[in-house]
């Protein structure tokens, strides 16, 4: 009997595993640690924004007050910020015959509900977050690296001094940076640099390797308490039925800034949004949702994934970009 006889048969019932290409890709997701979810009761929210300049923050009193003299007065201006959700949806149809073929092994409906309702939407949030962070529209012109991160300069790039300079740029803008996002290819390129290695090993030990953890420790030794995230996630940008994996985090930039936080206990008991931004979503709609319905005319079980999360930059002072000049 030829091998082709079995081309359309379902796997044997005793085999209970399924093969899934790229199953580990979602382990590289970092969006929710940088622009965390923020539930809204409406599709649009208006929040007061306390800017350093207009709200007259971080002032000191330089002059002495003479008896009976007028007291200098500044008037605070409270600005307004808008947070909006963004609705995205995608469906996939599963022929009922296919569902029946595999029903004794696993449910295709459940599988795709999980994929669309979690994995695919998480990749979408990652892609949107990367687009928001690696944006000169949001953060202004990127500062070129001291040495271009090219193959020719592999041993001479100065990533650590570039990062320290960026940390100070954020501080000079009135924010305390605590986050560095480095695309994986950039980190791998920079790890071969003698100056980067010397910085890390000089702060730690002569045998230290250059990685996210040792970079964090080396920076902490000179007073910067930061978390280093490595952008590794990829998505399939190919046409329907094709596979073309594209890196979500472009090698063109390194982002340095203060990631988003929601502070519950703050000055005057008012909850404040701290850091660069959030991912607003509509509570009634859901951040990421998977659902399904039967399309009887087409004899398909249709699985729908939808999301309302919208990664948003709220404070441009809380971030800066290094242009790696990667090539």
GIFENJO-V84080 format. One record per residue. N is the residue number from 1. SS is DSSP state (@ for helix, = for strand, . for the rest). PSI is psi in radians with two decimals (* if undefined). NEAR is the number of other C-alpha atoms within 8 Angstrom. Layout:
{{N:SS:PSI:NEAR} {N:SS:PSI:NEAR}}
This chain:
{{1:.:2.31:3} {2:.:2.76:4} {3:@:-0.51:6} {4:@:-0.31:5} {5:@:-0.54:7} {6:@:0.17:6} {7:.:-0.58:6} {8:.:0.14:5} {9:.:2.65:5} {10:.:2.75:6} {11:.:2.76:6} {12:.:2.58:5} {13:.:-0.47:7} {14:.:-0.17:4} {15:.:1.99:7} {16:.:0.13:7} {17:.:2.64:5} {18:.:2.54:4} {19:.:2.26:4} {20:.:1.98:5} {21:.:2.43:4} {22:.:0.42:5} {23:.:-0.43:6} {24:.:-0.09:6} {25:@:-0.59:9} {26:@:-0.21:10} {27:@:-0.25:5} {28:@:0.06:9} {29:.:2.32:13} {30:.:-0.03:9} {31:@:-0.70:11} {32:@:-0.22:8} {33:@:-0.18:8} {34:@:-0.85:9} {35:.:1.40:15} {36:.:2.73:12} {37:=:2.48:11} {38:=:1.92:8} {39:=:2.33:9} {40:=:2.54:11} {41:.:-0.23:7} {42:.:2.91:7} {43:.:-0.46:9} {44:=:2.33:9} {45:=:2.49:9} {46:=:2.15:8} {47:=:2.53:8} {48:=:2.41:8} {49:=:2.10:8} {50:.:1.63:8} {51:.:2.62:10} {52:.:-0.76:9} {53:.:-1.04:6} {54:.:-0.58:11} {55:.:0.04:11} {56:.:0.89:12} {57:.:2.80:8} {58:.:0.60:5} {59:.:2.78:5} {60:.:2.81:4} {61:.:1.84:4} {62:.:-0.68:4} {63:.:2.58:4} {64:.:2.66:4} {65:.:2.10:6} {66:.:2.61:5} {67:.:2.28:4} {68:.:-0.10:4} {69:.:2.70:6} {70:.:2.49:4} {71:.:2.17:5} {72:.:2.47:4} {73:.:2.38:4} {74:.:2.55:5} {75:.:2.15:6} {76:.:2.44:7} {77:.:2.16:7} {78:.:2.14:10} {79:=:3.02:9} {80:=:2.40:8} {81:=:2.45:9} {82:=:2.36:8} {83:=:2.20:10} {84:=:2.52:10} {85:.:2.91:12} {86:.:2.13:9} {87:.:2.22:8} {88:=:2.48:7} {89:=:2.64:8} {90:=:2.46:8} {91:=:2.72:8} {92:=:2.33:8} {93:=:2.32:8} {94:=:1.99:12} {95:=:2.42:9} {96:@:-0.54:9} {97:@:-0.69:6} {98:@:-0.70:9} {99:@:-0.71:12} {100:@:-0.64:8} {101:@:-0.73:8} {102:@:0.11:12} {103:.:-0.52:9} {104:.:-0.18:7} {105:.:-0.93:9} {106:.:2.89:8} {107:.:2.04:9} {108:@:-0.62:11} {109:@:-0.84:12} {110:@:-0.70:7} {111:@:-0.86:9} {112:@:-0.48:11} {113:@:-0.70:14} {114:@:-0.74:10} {115:@:-0.87:9} {116:@:-0.64:15} {117:@:-0.19:16} {118:@:-1.12:11} {119:@:-0.94:10} {120:@:-0.73:9} {121:@:-0.58:13} {122:@:-0.71:10} {123:@:-0.66:13} {124:@:-0.77:8} {125:@:-0.65:12} {126:@:-0.79:13} {127:@:-0.75:10} {128:@:-0.67:10} {129:@:-0.77:12} {130:@:-0.71:11} {131:@:-0.65:8} {132:@:-0.71:11} {133:@:-0.74:9} {134:.:0.91:11} {135:.:2.06:9} {136:@:-0.32:9} {137:@:-0.70:6} {138:@:-0.66:9} {139:@:0.09:12} {140:.:3.12:8} {141:.:2.35:7} {142:.:2.59:10} {143:=:2.16:7} {144:=:2.49:9} {145:.:2.66:13} {146:.:-0.72:7} {147:.:2.33:8} {148:.:2.44:11} {149:.:1.17:15} {150:.:2.93:9} {151:.:-0.72:7} {152:.:-0.53:5} {153:.:0.36:10} {154:.:-0.63:12} {155:.:-0.03:10} {156:.:-0.05:9} {157:.:2.74:14} {158:.:1.06:13} {159:@:-0.70:9} {160:@:-0.73:9} {161:@:-0.57:7} {162:@:-0.74:11} {163:@:-0.76:11} {164:@:-0.73:8} {165:@:-0.72:8} {166:@:-0.69:12} {167:@:-0.70:12} {168:@:-0.55:8} {169:@:-0.70:9} {170:@:-0.72:17} {171:@:-0.71:10} {172:@:-0.33:7} {173:.:-0.02:8} {174:.:0.25:9} {175:.:2.70:10} {176:.:1.85:10} {177:.:2.48:14} {178:.:0.20:12} {179:=:2.43:12} {180:=:2.24:13} {181:=:2.03:11} {182:=:2.13:13} {183:=:2.53:14} {184:@:-0.78:10} {185:@:-0.59:7} {186:@:-0.78:12} {187:@:-0.76:11} {188:@:-0.67:8} {189:@:-0.79:11} {190:@:-0.49:14} {191:.:-0.34:10} {192:.:0.05:10} {193:.:2.38:13} {194:@:-0.61:8} {195:@:-0.66:11} {196:@:-0.81:15} {197:@:-0.74:12} {198:@:-0.68:8} {199:@:-0.87:10} {200:@:-0.83:15} {201:@:-0.54:13} {202:@:-0.53:8} {203:@:-0.43:8} {204:.:-1.56:10} {205:.:2.72:8} {206:.:-0.32:6} {207:.:0.07:5} {208:.:2.36:9} {209:.:2.75:8} {210:.:1.95:10} {211:.:-3.13:8} {212:@:-0.73:9} {213:@:-0.80:7} {214:@:-0.52:12} {215:@:-0.76:11} {216:@:-0.83:12} {217:@:-0.71:9} {218:@:-0.72:13} {219:@:-0.64:11} {220:@:-0.56:10} {221:@:-0.37:8} {222:.:0.27:6} {223:.:0.09:6} {224:.:1.99:8} {225:.:1.67:8} {226:.:2.76:11} {227:=:2.24:8} {228:=:2.13:12} {229:=:2.40:10} {230:=:2.11:10} {231:=:1.89:13} {232:.:-0.20:11} {233:.:2.56:13} {234:=:2.77:10} {235:=:2.80:10} {236:=:1.89:8} {237:.:0.16:8} {238:.:2.86:9} {239:.:2.94:6} {240:.:2.24:4} {241:.:0.09:5} {242:.:2.88:6} {243:.:2.05:8} {244:.:1.81:8} {245:=:2.24:9} {246:=:2.36:8} {247:=:2.28:9} {248:.:-0.68:12} {249:.:1.87:10} {250:.:2.51:8} {251:.:0.07:11} {252:.:-0.36:8} {253:=:2.75:12} {254:=:2.32:14} {255:=:2.34:13} {256:=:2.22:17} {257:=:-2.84:15} {258:.:2.04:13} {259:.:2.87:14} {260:.:2.49:14} {261:=:2.70:10} {262:=:1.89:8} {263:=:2.07:9} {264:.:-0.66:8} {265:.:1.87:7} {266:.:-3.00:9} {267:@:2.34:5} {268:@:0.26:4} {269:@:0.29:7} {270:.:2.16:8} {271:.:2.29:9} {272:=:2.57:8} {273:=:2.06:9} {274:=:2.51:9} {275:.:-2.87:10} {276:.:-0.52:16} {277:=:-2.99:16} {278:=:3.06:15} {279:=:1.54:12} {280:=:2.47:16} {281:=:2.77:18} {282:=:2.03:15} {283:.:-0.72:10} {284:.:-0.43:5} {285:.:-0.69:8} {286:.:2.54:10} {287:.:-0.95:12} {288:=:2.20:12} {289:=:2.41:10} {290:=:2.34:13} {291:=:2.93:9} {292:=:2.78:10} {293:=:2.81:7} {294:=:2.18:8} {295:=:1.53:9} {296:@:-0.74:6} {297:@:-0.61:5} {298:@:-0.05:5} {299:.:0.94:9} {300:=:2.49:12} {301:=:2.03:13} {302:=:2.22:13} {303:=:2.29:16} {304:=:2.33:14} {305:=:2.40:15} {306:=:2.70:14} {307:=:2.70:14} {308:.:-0.01:15} {309:.:2.44:15} {310:=:1.52:12} {311:=:2.17:13} {312:=:2.32:12} {313:=:2.12:11} {314:.:-0.38:8} {315:.:1.66:9} {316:@:-0.36:9} {317:@:-0.36:11} {318:@:0.39:16} {319:=:2.71:14} {320:=:2.79:14} {321:=:2.43:15} {322:=:2.15:15} {323:=:1.95:11} {324:.:-0.36:13} {325:.:0.68:10} {326:.:2.33:9} {327:.:*:5}}
